[in-house]
Amino acid sequence: MSRAHRPPSDIERRQFDLIVIGGGINGVAIARDAAMRGLDVVLLDQSDIGSGTTSWSTRLIHGGLRYLEHAEIKLVRESLRERERLLRNAPHLVRPLPLAIPVYRGARRGPLTIRAGMVLYDFLSFDKSLPRHRMLSRLDALNRFPGLKPDGLQAAAVYYDAQATFAERLAIENALSARAHGAVLLIYTRVDRICAEGAVVTGVEATDVLTGDRLELRGRIVVNAAGPWVDSVLAGAPVPTKRMIGGTKGSHLVVPSFPGAPQDAIYFEAQSDGRPVFIIPWNGAYLIGSTDIRVNGDPGAVQADDNEINYLLSEANAIIPGAGLSTDDIWYVYCGVRPLPYQPSGAEGAITRRHLVHDHAPQLRGLFSIIGGKLTTHRSLAEEAVNIVCDRLGKQARCPTAHAPLPGYAGISLEPFRRTLQQETGLSETQASRLVSIYGERAREVIAYGKDAPELLQPIAPQTDVIGAEIVHAVQREFAETLGDILMRRTMASLAPDMAIGVDEAAAAIAGRSLGWSEERVRKEVADYRASLRRFRPKALAEATTPAS
């Protein structure tokens, strides 16, 4: 299989300052920070950017209200500070989200506890732009959320966090920024071995999984940011290491609006076991999640099981009695593995969400592994990691990312930009809004492909607002290699109710022309894409005929 984007011809002759393993949100943030400080950086991932845990989170940018119960004050403050920075540096991707916590008689957290937590949360976010919390009486809570179970309801707290509707795009934009500052990105490149001379790490050996080509890369520092695959990477180290990751699985349901569906997100205590559950308006649908279950084995193969699905449906129906949700209502399910520190016993919810930059010296000098971390704090984690790298390299370079917008935002107001885009292109308001919510101001790069080919500004299929120009842009400007990359992490078409089944064939035809795929390759890409969807149990897949490869 040929590649759309080939490694630089001199890559094996270069001595990189930093090799980053893992293209999830933490890995790309580290590569971006390091490249912006002038380091020579290469990043490798065995799959696509953001295709692991990053894609399958609850998509919240939040301070972690429940971390207060575990006295993780520093983590909450860090998270709230980073939430504010993301609202400022990436407003096209991260937007305010109101949440409500209903308080019921007999719950572990009563009204006074909730109010105290809210006051502390507000105090720790003293530099925020979001509104402060409000406590609602029982009557006010039912007026605002009429679907809530009224029995035993005492009050509700309403507060603000934020949502990254398309968390995948946060990873893509970090990667784009890293590349713009000189980083080399090698996706679909699996690290097989960490190389060392004595106790000093010298680089990695890797395989291009699309072509089978072998690479040997030299680097002064290696950062293992492979998320739940950290231990798999360390299995290729010359010195045995202890287990570092004890991942937990978080599963989510995606459902259409339902009777009693809340206008804002609801964060509540599960009736059966007391763990926190969210019901969140998201991308024209609702997310219900998540679970928190220890897992072993391949993180890329995890699936939501029937027990998890029934648990989430039951809890949603308990808090909103009129919902009447059943498995027939589910559009699809998804789950990911949180790369938490290994802790063989104890409650999963009590495992810290703090990150750790683990130094493998003295056994292996120059090797660091990232343990834990969450979507909200990816930038601050990267700053900490690159500070350590610069210290080891003897380089003086301050972190520039706290005030550096991501590539899709250049400081202008997004709504006037959307109106201008609509006027200039003839796109509908819905189409223009969608482009801005995915690409921000880089939407101009997308529509530029329609200058000489106006047909590229048309939707590629009747059931989607994705336009042809996005497919070409994904390949030519956003280093997509496969149809799955295009649909799942560039155009976000896969997050529609039908997971782009039907749209995939039109997208593959356009991508094929852009990449020079044969008809056989186009069919295979569609077949491979649909096969990859089985783990999400999409309703639409059962109703479609998978094309023969």
Secondary structure, 3 states (H helix, E strand, C coil): CCCCCCCCCCHHHCEEEEEEECCCHHHHHHHHHHHHCCCCEEEEECCCCCCCHHHHCCCEECCCHHHHHHCCHHHHHHHHHHHHHHHHHCCCCEEEEEEEEEEECCCCCCHHHHHHHHHHHHHHCCCCCCCCCEEEEHHHHHHHCCCCCCCCEEEEEEEEEEEECCHHHHHHHHHHHHHHCCCEEEECEEEEEEEEECCEEEEEEEEECCCCCEEEEEEEEEEECCHHHHHHHHCCCCCCCCCCECCEEEEEEEECCCCCCCCCEEEEECCCCCCEEEEEEECCEEEEECCCEECCCCHHHCCCCHHHHHHHHHHHHHHCCCCCCCHHHCCEEEEEEECCECCCCCCHHHCCCCCEEEECCCCCECEEEEECCCHHHHHHHHHHHHHHHHHHHCCCCCCCHHHCCCCCCCCCCHHHHHHHHHHHHCCCHHHHHHHHHHHHHHHHHHHHHHCCCHHHHCECCCCCCCEHHHHHHHHHCCCCCCHHHHHHHCCCHHHCCCCCCCHHHHHHHHHHHHHCCCHHHHHHHHHHHHHHHHHHCCHHHHCCCCCCC
